Amino acid sequence: MTVYLDYNAGAPLRPEARQAIADFAGIEQANPASVHRAGQRARRSLERAREQVARLIGAGPRQVVFTSGGTESNNLAIFGVANATVGARRKIIGSAIEHSSILAPLARLQAHGFEIVRIPPDREGLIQSDSVMRALDESTALLTLGLANSEVGTIQELAPLAASARKAGALFHVDAAQGIGRMPVSVGALGCDLLTLSGHKLGAPAGVGALYVGDRARPVSTMMGGPQEGGLRAGAPNLLGAIAFGAVAAAVEARLDAEIAHMAALSDRLLRLLTQSIPGLILNGPLEGRIPNTLNLTFPDVLGESMLIALDLEGVEVSMGSACAAGSVEPSHVLLAMGRSGAEARSSLRLSLGWATTAAEVEQAAEIIARIWAIVAAAESPAGEPHAHQVSR
């Protein structure tokens, strides 16, 4: 049996998504921008999905713009605000631990003359509010921060920053792609102007996401050619993906509390079992104040890449939470920013659970991970000698 523990990369399709896709595939399809009856039926389906996604975050339907996913939503938020900026507002504030779909746009803007401030985290992955507030001033165009870190799961305390951003005249963008479905998310409670969602993190198909655009935000479209999505995203929408996303959003909204409790219980159980079996195991990120499905663990005496490959052969699918470049695995920029050494970062794996994870899978994964760690630790020790931390078998 394969145990999938990589929900932060993408969740399996939920039954509601499969059903929505099957139902829609069985009817006549048309462009929702067309004025004929088939087009208007498609339009009603699209708007129903928009309402479902909006309800999940406490927004109005007209404030939801469908995109191709979290990456496009982040790009639209950042470049859209930058392109709309006039006058002296040439500063954008982010953090050192954001997803690459935020870091890369910020680097591009920096190369074009914007001042980019990257706030470092503490050792738990938390961005200190006072550091952000000190950086905010009348030259700030945008504050962009992730709600929950994709690698270590740390939940940022963002609501207090909204008033400060507003006072400075800056817009506030929140990347909530990893937080949605794993904690309650309300645009009203956050006080944000823009918020990113990703469908496939929730169990919708890959290739669909959304950007919440509040009333204060006036981003400039980065995709030209038509008036679709309120003029913010030209082109025919991914209608099938949006409909599936809407169905999943409704399911998540209905079961959010139960699913959070389910993931928290299983994650706690997995951490407890692994800690008992692997002396020296380290949790990266806070024990509390973390989305309940995410465990980023440093395994002593092994390379994370070796563990990942060995676990995959045993049917346990996890992630290093790091980028591959030029054929080599780079250490996580998040862990490095949190003060971990390169060796510690290279010995770390991310285990992320989700809506379909079972207790039996957690028990099986815990046994396999502990066993594989012992084998890999012995193999990677000098002359094959067992390490002091090796589990006896």
C-alpha positions as CSV (number, residue, x, y, z in Angstrom):
1,M,0.0,0.0,0.0
2,T,1.3,3.4,-1.0
3,V,1.2,6.1,1.8
4,Y,0.9,9.6,0.3
5,L,2.4,12.2,2.7
6,D,2.9,15.1,0.3
7,Y,-0.4,17.0,0.5
8,N,1.4,20.4,0.6
9,A,2.6,19.7,-2.9
10,G,-0.9,18.7,-4.0
11,A,-3.8,16.7,-2.6
12,P,-5.6,13.8,-4.3
13,L,-8.8,14.6,-6.1
14,R,-11.7,14.7,-3.7
15,P,-14.9,12.7,-4.6
16,E,-16.8,16.0,-4.9
17,A,-14.3,17.1,-7.6
18,R,-14.6,13.8,-9.5
19,Q,-18.4,14.1,-9.4
20,A,-18.4,17.7,-10.5
21,I,-16.1,16.8,-13.4
22,A,-18.2,13.8,-14.4
23,D,-21.5,15.8,-14.2
24,F,-20.2,18.7,-16.3
25,A,-18.5,16.5,-18.9
26,G,-21.9,14.9,-19.6
27,I,-23.6,18.1,-20.7
28,E,-23.1,20.5,-23.6
29,Q,-20.2,22.8,-23.0
30,A,-19.8,26.3,-24.2
31,N,-17.8,29.5,-23.6
32,P,-19.3,31.3,-20.6
33,A,-18.7,34.6,-22.5
34,S,-21.2,33.6,-25.2
35,V,-24.6,35.1,-25.2
36,H,-26.5,32.1,-26.5
37,R,-28.3,29.7,-24.1
38,A,-25.4,27.2,-23.9
39,G,-23.0,30.0,-23.1
40,Q,-25.3,31.3,-20.4
41,R,-25.6,27.9,-18.9
42,A,-21.9,27.7,-18.7
43,R,-21.8,31.2,-17.2
44,R,-24.2,30.2,-14.5
45,S,-22.0,27.2,-13.6
46,L,-18.9,29.4,-13.4
47,E,-20.7,31.9,-11.2
48,R,-22.0,29.2,-8.9
49,A,-18.4,28.0,-8.5
50,R,-17.3,31.6,-7.8
51,E,-19.9,31.9,-5.0
52,Q,-18.7,28.6,-3.5
53,V,-15.1,29.7,-3.4
54,A,-16.0,33.1,-2.1
55,R,-18.0,31.6,0.8
56,L,-15.0,29.6,1.9
57,I,-13.0,32.8,2.7
58,G,-15.9,35.1,3.6
59,A,-15.7,37.2,0.4
60,G,-18.2,38.4,-2.1
61,P,-18.4,36.5,-5.4
62,R,-17.3,39.6,-7.4
63,Q,-14.1,39.7,-5.4
64,V,-13.0,36.3,-6.6
65,V,-10.9,36.1,-9.8
66,F,-10.2,32.6,-11.1
67,T,-6.6,31.9,-12.2
68,S,-4.6,28.9,-13.2
69,G,-3.3,28.3,-9.6
70,G,-1.5,29.8,-6.7
71,T,1.6,30.8,-8.8
72,E,-0.5,32.9,-11.2
73,S,-2.5,34.4,-8.3
74,N,0.7,35.5,-6.5
75,N,2.1,36.9,-9.8
76,L,-1.1,38.8,-10.5
77,A,-1.2,40.2,-7.0
78,I,2.5,41.4,-7.0
79,F,3.0,42.5,-10.6
80,G,-0.6,43.8,-10.7
81,V,0.1,46.1,-7.8
82,A,3.5,47.1,-9.0
83,N,2.2,48.0,-12.4
84,A,-0.5,50.1,-10.8
85,T,2.0,52.0,-8.7
86,V,2.5,55.6,-9.3
87,G,4.7,58.2,-7.7
88,A,7.2,57.4,-4.9
89,R,5.7,54.1,-3.8
90,R,8.5,51.8,-4.9
91,K,8.9,49.6,-1.8
92,I,7.5,46.1,-1.4
93,I,7.9,44.2,1.8
94,G,8.0,40.4,2.0
95,S,9.9,37.8,3.9
96,A,12.8,35.5,3.4
97,I,10.7,32.3,3.6
98,E,8.0,32.8,1.0
99,H,7.2,30.5,-1.8
100,S,9.2,30.9,-5.0
101,S,6.1,32.3,-6.8
102,I,6.5,35.3,-4.5
103,L,10.3,35.4,-4.2
104,A,10.9,35.3,-8.0
105,P,8.5,38.2,-8.8
106,L,10.1,40.3,-6.1
107,A,13.5,39.6,-7.5
108,R,12.3,40.7,-10.9
109,L,10.9,43.9,-9.5
110,Q,14.1,44.6,-7.6
111,A,16.0,44.3,-10.9
112,H,13.7,47.0,-12.3
113,G,14.3,49.5,-9.5
114,F,11.9,48.5,-6.7
115,E,13.1,48.4,-3.2
116,I,12.5,45.0,-1.8
117,V,12.6,44.3,1.9
118,R,12.8,40.7,3.0
119,I,12.1,40.2,6.7
120,P,13.9,37.2,8.2
121,P,12.1,34.7,10.4
122,D,13.0,33.5,13.9
123,R,14.1,29.9,14.5
124,E,10.5,28.7,14.5
125,G,9.7,30.3,11.1
126,L,7.7,33.2,12.6
127,I,8.0,36.7,11.1
128,Q,8.1,39.3,13.8
129,S,5.3,41.9,13.5
130,D,7.5,44.7,14.8
131,S,10.1,44.1,12.1
132,V,7.4,44.5,9.5
133,M,5.9,47.5,11.0
134,R,9.3,49.2,11.2
135,A,9.7,48.7,7.4
136,L,6.3,50.0,6.5
137,D,6.3,53.7,5.5
138,E,4.8,56.1,2.9
139,S,7.0,54.6,0.2
140,T,5.5,51.1,0.6
141,A,3.2,49.9,-2.2
142,L,2.7,46.3,-1.1
143,L,3.1,44.0,1.9
144,T,3.1,40.4,0.8
145,L,3.3,37.5,3.2
146,G,2.3,33.8,3.4
147,L,-0.3,32.8,6.0
148,A,1.2,29.4,6.6
149,N,4.6,28.3,5.5
150,S,4.5,25.5,2.9
151,E,7.6,23.8,4.3
152,V,7.4,24.0,8.1
153,G,3.8,25.0,8.5
154,T,4.3,28.0,10.8
155,I,1.2,30.2,10.9
156,Q,2.0,33.9,10.7
157,E,0.2,36.4,12.9
158,L,-1.0,38.6,10.1
159,A,-4.1,40.3,11.3
160,P,-2.3,42.9,13.4
161,L,-0.3,44.0,10.3
162,A,-3.4,44.9,8.3
163,A,-4.1,48.2,10.1
164,S,-0.4,49.2,9.9
165,A,-0.3,48.6,6.2
166,R,-3.5,50.5,5.7
167,K,-2.2,53.4,7.8
168,A,0.9,53.5,5.6
169,G,-1.3,53.5,2.5
170,A,0.1,50.1,1.4
171,L,-1.9,47.2,0.1
172,F,-1.7,43.9,1.9
173,H,-1.5,40.5,0.0
174,V,-1.7,37.2,1.8
175,D,-0.6,33.9,0.2
176,A,-3.1,31.5,1.8
177,A,-2.5,28.6,-0.5
178,Q,-1.3,26.3,2.3
179,G,-3.6,27.7,5.0
180,I,-7.0,27.2,3.2
181,G,-8.5,23.9,4.4
182,R,-6.1,23.5,7.3
183,M,-7.3,26.5,9.4
184,P,-10.2,28.9,9.3
185,V,-9.5,31.7,6.8
186,S,-11.5,34.9,6.6
187,V,-10.5,37.9,4.5
188,G,-12.4,40.1,6.9
189,A,-10.5,38.8,9.9
190,L,-7.2,39.1,8.1
191,G,-8.0,42.6,6.8
192,C,-6.1,41.8,3.6
193,D,-6.6,43.4,0.2
194,L,-5.5,40.4,-1.9
195,L,-5.5,36.7,-1.0
196,T,-4.2,33.7,-3.0
197,L,-5.9,30.3,-3.1
198,S,-4.8,27.1,-4.9
199,G,-7.3,24.5,-6.0
200,H,-5.1,21.4,-6.0
201,K,-3.9,21.9,-2.4
202,L,-7.6,21.2,-1.4
203,G,-8.4,18.3,-3.7
204,A,-9.4,20.1,-6.9
205,P,-7.5,19.3,-10.1
206,A,-4.2,21.1,-10.8
207,G,-4.5,24.2,-13.0
208,V,-7.1,26.2,-11.1
209,G,-6.8,28.8,-8.4
210,A,-8.2,32.1,-7.4
211,L,-7.2,35.6,-6.2
212,Y,-9.4,37.6,-3.8
213,V,-9.3,41.2,-4.8
214,G,-10.7,43.6,-2.1
215,D,-12.3,46.9,-2.8
216,R,-9.1,48.9,-2.1
217,A,-7.0,47.0,-4.5
218,R,-6.8,48.0,-8.1
219,P,-4.2,45.7,-9.7
220,V,-3.4,46.0,-13.3
221,S,-4.0,42.8,-15.4
222,T,-0.8,40.9,-16.4
223,M,-2.7,39.0,-19.1
224,M,-4.1,41.0,-22.0
225,G,-6.7,40.2,-24.7
226,G,-10.2,40.3,-23.2
227,P,-12.5,41.5,-20.4
228,Q,-12.9,38.2,-18.6
229,E,-12.6,37.9,-14.8
230,G,-13.5,41.6,-14.2
231,G,-10.8,42.6,-16.7
232,L,-8.0,41.1,-14.5
233,R,-7.4,37.8,-16.5
234,A,-8.1,37.7,-20.2
235,G,-9.0,34.5,-22.0
236,A,-11.6,31.8,-21.6
237,P,-11.5,30.5,-18.0
238,N,-10.7,26.9,-17.0
239,L,-14.4,26.2,-16.6
240,L,-14.1,22.6,-15.7
241,G,-11.4,23.3,-13.2
242,A,-13.4,26.2,-11.7
243,I,-16.5,24.0,-11.3
244,A,-14.5,21.3,-9.5
245,F,-12.8,23.9,-7.4
246,G,-16.2,25.3,-6.3
247,A,-17.5,21.8,-5.4
248,V,-14.3,21.2,-3.3
249,A,-14.6,24.6,-1.6
250,A,-18.2,23.8,-0.6
251,A,-17.1,20.4,0.8
252,V,-14.1,21.9,2.7
253,E,-16.4,24.6,4.2
254,A,-18.9,22.0,5.4
255,R,-16.2,19.8,7.0
256,L,-13.5,22.2,8.0
257,D,-13.6,21.7,11.8
258,A,-13.7,17.9,11.5
259,E,-10.9,17.8,9.0
260,I,-8.7,20.0,11.0
261,A,-9.2,17.8,14.1
262,H,-8.6,14.7,12.0
263,M,-5.3,16.0,10.6
264,A,-4.1,17.2,13.9
265,A,-4.7,13.9,15.6
266,L,-2.9,11.9,12.9
267,S,0.0,14.4,12.7
268,D,0.4,14.3,16.5
269,R,0.4,10.5,16.4
270,L,2.9,10.3,13.6
271,L,5.3,12.7,15.4
272,R,5.0,10.8,18.6
273,L,5.8,7.4,17.0
274,L,8.7,8.8,15.0
275,T,10.2,10.6,18.1
276,Q,10.0,7.3,20.1
277,S,11.7,5.4,17.3
278,I,14.4,7.9,16.1
279,P,16.6,9.4,18.9
280,G,17.7,12.9,17.9
281,L,14.8,13.6,15.5
282,I,14.1,17.3,15.4
283,L,10.9,19.1,14.5
284,N,11.5,22.2,12.5
285,G,8.9,24.9,13.2
286,P,6.7,25.3,16.3
287,L,4.9,22.6,18.1
288,E,2.0,24.9,18.4
289,G,1.0,27.6,16.0
290,R,1.5,25.3,13.0
291,I,-1.0,24.1,10.4
292,P,-2.0,20.7,11.7
293,N,-1.1,18.6,8.7
294,T,2.6,19.5,8.4
295,L,5.7,18.0,9.9
296,N,9.2,19.1,8.8
297,L,11.7,16.8,10.4
298,T,15.5,16.7,10.6
299,F,16.7,13.1,10.6
300,P,20.1,12.6,12.3
301,D,23.0,11.0,10.5
302,V,21.4,10.8,7.0
303,L,20.9,12.8,3.9
304,G,17.3,13.7,3.2
305,E,17.6,12.8,-0.4
306,S,18.7,9.3,0.5
307,M,15.8,8.9,2.8
308,L,13.4,10.3,0.2
309,I,14.5,7.8,-2.4
310,A,14.5,4.8,0.0
311,L,11.1,5.7,1.3
312,D,9.7,6.0,-2.2
313,L,10.9,2.5,-3.0
314,E,9.0,1.4,0.2
315,G,5.8,3.1,-0.9
316,V,6.0,6.2,1.4
317,E,5.8,9.4,-0.6
318,V,7.2,12.5,1.1
319,S,9.1,15.7,0.1
320,M,12.3,17.5,0.9
321,G,10.5,20.8,0.4
322,S,13.5,22.1,-1.7
323,A,14.2,22.9,-5.3
324,C,16.2,20.8,-7.7
325,A,18.7,22.7,-9.8
326,A,21.3,21.4,-12.2
327,G,20.7,17.8,-11.1
328,S,21.4,18.4,-7.4
329,V,19.1,19.0,-4.4
330,E,19.6,22.4,-2.9
331,P,19.1,22.9,0.8
332,S,15.7,24.5,1.7
333,H,15.9,28.3,1.7
334,V,13.2,28.3,4.4
335,L,15.3,26.2,6.8
336,L,18.5,28.2,6.1
337,A,16.6,31.4,6.8
338,M,15.4,29.9,10.1
339,G,19.1,29.4,11.1
340,R,19.6,25.8,10.3
341,S,22.9,24.7,8.8
342,G,23.2,23.4,5.3
343,A,23.8,19.9,6.7
344,E,20.7,20.1,8.9
345,A,18.6,21.4,5.9
346,R,19.9,18.6,3.7
347,S,18.9,16.1,6.4
348,S,15.3,17.3,6.5
349,L,12.0,15.9,5.1
350,R,8.5,17.4,4.9
351,L,5.6,15.0,5.8
352,S,2.2,16.6,5.0
353,L,-1.1,14.8,5.7
354,G,-4.5,15.6,4.3
355,W,-8.2,14.9,4.1
356,A,-7.8,11.3,3.0
357,T,-5.0,10.2,5.3
358,T,-6.0,7.3,7.6
359,A,-4.8,6.1,11.0
360,A,-3.6,2.8,9.4
361,E,-1.4,4.8,6.9
362,V,0.1,6.8,9.8
363,E,1.0,3.6,11.7
364,Q,2.5,2.0,8.5
365,A,4.4,5.1,7.6
366,A,5.9,5.5,11.1
367,E,7.2,1.9,11.0
368,I,8.6,2.2,7.5
369,I,10.3,5.6,8.1
370,A,12.0,4.4,11.4
371,R,13.2,1.2,9.7
372,I,14.5,3.1,6.6
373,W,16.2,5.7,8.7
374,A,18.1,3.0,10.6
375,I,19.2,1.3,7.3
376,V,20.2,4.6,5.6
377,A,22.0,5.9,8.8
378,A,24.1,2.7,8.9
379,A,24.9,2.8,5.2
380,E,26.0,6.5,5.3
381,S,28.2,6.1,8.4
382,P,32.0,5.8,7.9
383,A,33.0,2.3,6.9
384,G,29.4,1.2,7.4
385,E,29.7,1.5,11.2
386,P,26.3,2.1,13.0
387,H,25.8,5.6,14.3
388,A,25.1,6.3,17.9
389,H,21.5,7.2,17.1
390,Q,20.8,4.1,15.1
391,V,17.7,2.2,16.2
392,S,18.3,-1.4,17.1
393,R,16.5,-4.0,15.1
